[in-house]
Amino acid sequence: MLADQFIIGLMPSIAAGTVPAVAPSVFAGIPDLMSQQNFGATLQLLILLSVLTLAPSIVVMATSFTRIIIVLSLLRQALGTASLPPNQVLIGLSLFMSVVVMGPTAIQINDRALQPYLAGTIDQGAAMANASKPLREFMILQIEASGNDADVLMFHGFSGRPPPETWSEVDTLTLIPAFMLSELKTAFLMGFKIYLPFLIIDLVISSILISMGMMMLPPVLISLPFKLLLFVLVDGWRLVSASLMSSFVVGQSPM
């Protein structure tokens, strides 16, 4: 109603060609997005929201999370418990184990990129470059430790460029998928080694049941308690967690 009365009151002035000037105080509360200071703050907010949106993908693609969650999932299948532990428990354990493994890398990112950027000593471009270096070093170390350099050469070759002579010639967009392939290979190899003892138990139980003529009894029903007992007696969760975290190489990569 107020807006309609305001427009009706201005109609005679508009018809006469004398529109009154709007007081500057009307727009006093609206920030000037054309100024460099306000535009910088707005751009920083957009970048922050974009990073938060991509954070789950970054955690999955460029950290130790992929290897850990795959090995734990294969361990659950080897035990024969389809839904125990639940997915939420496995994901939570994998996240916290990834935090422990990625701790030195996160400290380097904080010291080289985040704190200097918050202090205003470097700009956003330099902060992104400084943050990517420790993450690249981590991925390169895992690829070299697993002996999966061929994955990097494959992705680099498909990009239409000559074979790289140093790691600095491999861009991050090529390094990330190569790192993911390397982690998948390593995780499945570790899962195979974990699977073997439980497979032997299943074979032994199946042979005993067949020799006793109890063919209608599911072997999994009998082998599950033995597998759980063996896993608890050897402190399996601690052994698997320690093996997973010690399988990652932490140090200085030859970049």
C-alpha positions in Angstrom: 0.0 0.0 0.0 2.8 2.4 0.9 4.5 1.7 -2.4 1.3 2.3 -4.4 0.7 5.6 -2.6 4.3 6.6 -3.3 4.0 5.9 -7.0 0.6 7.7 -7.2 2.1 10.7 -5.5 4.9 10.8 -8.0 2.7 10.6 -11.1 2.0 14.4 -11.3 5.7 15.1 -11.1 6.5 12.4 -13.7 3.9 13.9 -16.0 5.4 17.4 -15.5 8.9 16.1 -16.1 10.1 17.1 -12.6 10.9 13.9 -10.7 12.2 14.7 -7.2 15.7 13.5 -6.3 15.9 10.4 -4.1 17.7 11.0 -0.9 21.1 9.2 -0.6 20.1 7.8 2.7 17.6 5.5 1.0 20.6 3.4 -0.4 22.8 3.9 2.6 22.3 0.3 3.8 23.1 -1.3 0.4 26.8 -2.2 -0.1 28.5 -0.8 -3.2 29.5 -4.0 -5.0 31.5 -2.0 -7.5 34.1 -0.9 -5.0 37.2 -3.1 -4.8 36.8 -3.8 -1.0 33.2 -5.0 -1.1 33.7 -6.9 -4.3 36.7 -8.7 -2.8 34.7 -9.8 0.3 31.8 -11.0 -1.9 34.3 -13.0 -4.1 35.9 -14.5 -1.0 32.5 -15.6 0.2 31.7 -17.3 -3.1 35.1 -19.0 -3.2 34.5 -20.2 0.4 31.1 -21.6 -0.4 32.5 -23.3 -3.5 35.3 -24.9 -1.5 32.8 -26.2 1.1 30.7 -27.7 -1.7 33.7 -29.5 -3.2 35.1 -30.6 0.2 33.6 -34.1 0.1 35.0 -34.7 -3.4 38.4 -33.4 -2.3 38.4 -35.7 0.7 37.5 -38.7 -1.4 39.8 -38.0 -4.3 43.0 -36.5 -2.9 43.4 -38.0 0.6 43.9 -41.4 2.2 40.1 -41.9 2.6 39.7 -44.0 -0.6 42.1 -46.7 0.5 40.9 -46.9 4.1 37.2 -47.2 3.3 37.7 -49.8 0.6 39.8 -52.0 2.8 37.4 -51.7 5.7 34.5 -52.6 3.4 36.3 -55.7 2.1 37.0 -56.6 5.7 33.3 -56.5 6.5 32.6 -58.7 3.5 35.3 -61.2 4.5 33.8 -61.5 8.0 30.5 -62.3 6.5 28.6 -59.6 8.3 26.6 -57.8 5.6 25.6 -54.7 7.6 27.8 -54.8 10.6 29.6 -52.5 11.3 27.1 -50.1 9.7 28.1 -47.8 6.9 28.0 -44.8 9.2 30.5 -46.5 11.5 32.9 -47.4 8.7 32.7 -43.9 7.2 33.3 -42.3 10.5 36.3 -44.5 11.3 37.7 -43.9 7.9 37.3 -40.1 8.2 39.1 -40.0 11.6 41.9 -42.3 10.3 42.2 -40.1 7.3 42.5 -37.0 9.6 45.4 -38.8 11.5 47.2 -39.8 8.3 46.7 -36.4 6.6 47.7 -34.5 9.8 51.2 -33.5 8.6 49.9 -32.5 5.2 47.2 -30.4 6.9 49.7 -28.7 9.1 51.8 -27.7 6.1 48.7 -26.3 4.3 47.8 -24.3 7.3 51.4 -22.9 7.8 52.1 -22.2 4.1 48.7 -21.1 2.8 45.9 -20.6 5.3 47.6 -18.5 8.0 49.6 -16.3 5.5 46.3 -15.7 3.6 44.4 -14.8 6.8 47.2 -12.5 7.8 47.0 -10.7 4.4 50.6 -11.4 3.4 49.6 -13.4 0.3 46.7 -13.3 -2.1 44.2 -16.0 -3.1 46.2 -17.2 -6.0 49.4 -17.7 -4.0 47.3 -19.3 -1.2 45.9 -21.9 -3.6 49.3 -22.6 -5.1 50.9 -23.0 -1.6 48.0 -25.3 -0.5 48.3 -27.6 -3.5 52.0 -28.3 -3.0 51.7 -30.4 0.2 48.7 -32.2 -1.2 50.6 -33.0 -4.4 53.6 -34.2 -2.4 51.4 -36.6 -0.5 49.8 -38.0 -3.7 53.2 -38.4 -5.4 54.7 -40.2 -2.5 51.8 -42.7 -2.5 52.1 -43.3 -6.2 55.9 -43.9 -6.0 55.6 -46.2 -3.0 53.0 -48.3 -4.8 55.0 -48.4 -8.0 52.1 -47.1 -10.0 53.9 -44.4 -12.1 52.4 -46.0 -15.2 49.0 -44.5 -14.3 50.5 -41.0 -14.3 52.1 -41.6 -17.7 48.8 -43.0 -19.0 46.7 -39.9 -18.0 49.5 -37.6 -19.1 49.7 -39.3 -22.5 45.9 -39.0 -23.1 46.2 -35.2 -22.4 48.2 -35.0 -25.6 51.5 -33.9 -24.1 55.0 -35.6 -24.2 56.1 -37.8 -21.3 57.1 -35.8 -18.3 60.7 -35.8 -17.1 59.9 -34.5 -13.6 56.9 -34.4 -11.3 56.6 -30.6 -11.7 55.6 -31.2 -15.3 52.5 -33.2 -14.2 49.6 -31.0 -13.5 47.2 -31.6 -10.7 44.3 -32.5 -13.0 46.4 -35.4 -14.3 47.8 -36.3 -10.9 44.5 -36.7 -9.1 43.0 -39.5 -11.3 46.3 -41.3 -11.4 46.4 -41.1 -7.6 42.9 -42.5 -7.3 43.8 -45.5 -9.6 46.9 -46.1 -7.5 44.8 -46.1 -4.3 42.2 -48.5 -5.8 45.0 -51.0 -6.7 46.6 -50.8 -3.3 43.3 -51.1 -1.5 42.3 -54.2 -3.4 45.7 -55.8 -2.8 45.4 -55.2 0.9 41.8 -56.4 0.9 42.9 -59.7 -0.8 45.5 -60.3 1.9 42.9 -59.7 4.6 40.4 -61.9 2.8 42.6 -65.0 2.7 42.4 -66.1 6.4 38.7 -65.9 6.4 38.4 -67.8 3.1 40.5 -70.6 4.6 38.1 -70.8 7.6 35.1 -71.0 5.2 36.8 -73.8 3.3 37.6 -75.8 6.4 34.1 -75.5 7.8 32.6 -76.5 4.4 34.8 -79.5 4.2 33.9 -80.6 7.7 30.2 -80.2 7.1 30.4 -82.2 3.8 32.3 -85.0 5.4 29.7 -85.2 8.2 26.9 -85.3 5.6 25.4 -82.0 6.7 25.1 -80.6 3.2 21.8 -78.7 3.9 23.4 -76.6 6.7 24.8 -73.3 5.3 28.6 -73.2 6.0 28.5 -69.5 6.5 26.2 -69.9 9.5 28.8 -72.1 11.2 31.9 -70.3 10.1 30.7 -66.8 11.2 31.2 -67.3 14.9 34.7 -68.8 14.4 35.7 -65.9 12.1 34.5 -63.4 14.7 36.2 -65.3 17.5 39.5 -65.4 15.6 39.3 -61.7 14.6 38.7 -60.7 18.2 41.4 -62.9 19.6 44.1 -61.5 17.3 42.9 -57.9 18.0 42.0 -57.6 14.3 40.6 -54.0 14.4 43.8 -52.7 15.8 46.0 -54.7 13.4 44.0 -53.6 10.4 44.0 -50.0 11.5 47.7 -50.0 12.2 48.5 -51.7 8.9 46.3 -49.1 7.0 47.9 -46.1 8.6 51.4 -47.4 8.3 50.9 -48.2 4.6 50.9 -44.5 3.8 54.3 -42.8 3.2 54.8 -39.4 4.8 57.8 -37.4 3.9 59.3 -35.1 1.3 58.6 -36.0 -2.3 61.1 -35.3 -5.1 59.1 -32.6 -6.9 
